[in-house]
């Protein structure tokens, strides 16, 4: 599962719920690994002991949100969206604002 959505510093109950469900079903999830929807989803997943992966645009892992078990620092900026999209079996987009690069999915 790949979760995409708004990257601003606000939480989403839908994202936390989705992450919590992925933890319950023992899925390994992938996000862009930063804040907003990505962080909220992984906060929920960690509540149920899910495994979380963040593929971040920066070149150092410390930029990932604290709920990423595995942070993959790409150093390639927004081009990392292609890696995250192609690494998932399913993509879930949560509405709430700009931030998800849907061109990576076409």
Secondary structure by P-SEA (a helix, b strand, c coil): ccccccccccccaaaaaaaaaaaaabbbbbcccccaaaaaaaaaaaaabbbbbbbccccccccccccccccccccccccaaaaaaaaccbbbbbcccccccccccc
